[in-house]
């Protein structure tokens, strides 16, 4: 493709509304433009990357035995009412009426539509397993769209649904899809981790999120670099660093700690490490006070706490409530003598000794507090967030806190939808059985965004070659020099004939410096630079964007050099 004829509107300035690299770069490199809040149009370069991601997804889904279908975006309310999601989904479900006043929703996901299709067409166990997917536009009316394609309202998604005869067969399909997902994201050149996750609104019995690791990701995760264990922080369990005091001490003593009401300050004053503290936080769960104890160096995980208490509403208690429950201002709560609240404690406190805790009295703490001796055994549970330095639950090596961008999720749904919608098949035994379902999503537009989020530098994008809009950027540096133009044209023909996708910057009006800047911004993996200076020395430059290294080779060796560099780039996208 000749740049002189292409729609590639690059922009020098960073657009004001963009906060993260992928959003900035997708606008600056002319991959997309905004139409309305959370709604974008994809320009030729953006569309080429989307098509590449879709191509990889199709190949791997088909390899895993799935078949492609296409479902409507406008879906009738009746189907959503059957599963109760017409009410439950809330405002994210974009509802519309047709001219006959009938209710519809723009599909944010398609469990109901596909289950309706399959229940009509499925007769016998002989048709199972059945695994169907589509790649189509989805709509979710996000309250605050931001970060470009990371949280948009309209987006491309691959959604797949499997139907199996029984639980065991469903598990088999699930792990085939899990393997397909690993191949897909590796082939897209992404550094990712499948993490154990929470099944949320879609429901079901188990699920994995595929997270592309990036500091700007929205999801907090815990990672083990040694064995590859990864989990969503809402769920992760770590092995805490050892206790500070190894043995029981003497009787509790009162310590005067005027105005010191954080673990940090009291720890400094008493010269005792944070691991030796019992931090006591007063929460209100469904209107009732709950005292939560965690080790001084740990934090309460409110998701775990809420699940453990089976509470609908949970919040930290306001100061008056803390005063009422602990008889002291905020900062001096402790378990010794506490009677006004249910007491729950994090298991990591077990095995520790000589703890420091609030004395339930303004300006005082207690030292030498022993579990089980100085206060009654509380209810024990895993209530803390994993902290950096915690041991991996699988191998014991230190866990790292990280962030990720969720690009895909697999769910084992079980009978949730087939029961609600009576999706049954006639079994070998002559009886009706409900199908066991799984569902498998990939955010296609988000995968392109995540690839950029993970692969960029100060000058622009560093595309993995498998999803780059083109493989080679050919730059004609001195367009007014007929010798140079002739050599560049020849390169263009040779590269195309050899099967490369080439973007040829043949613009007459642009300077060499301008073309270099655009090449860095667009970030195609390889560039071939044909200029008067090089030709005088008998060479053409072949550059790798990622490594910034330049090979100067005679014109006759350009193809070989491109082939060698391209092969190395493809190695980074091997499944
Ligand atoms: Zn590990």
Boltz pocket constraint, residues with backbone or C-beta under 6 A from the ligand:
constraints:
  - pocket:
      binder: B
      contacts: [[A, 224], [A, 225], [A, 226], [A, 227], [A, 228], [A, 229], [A, 392], [A, 393], [A, 394], [A, 395], [A, 396], [A, 397]]
      max_distance: 6.0
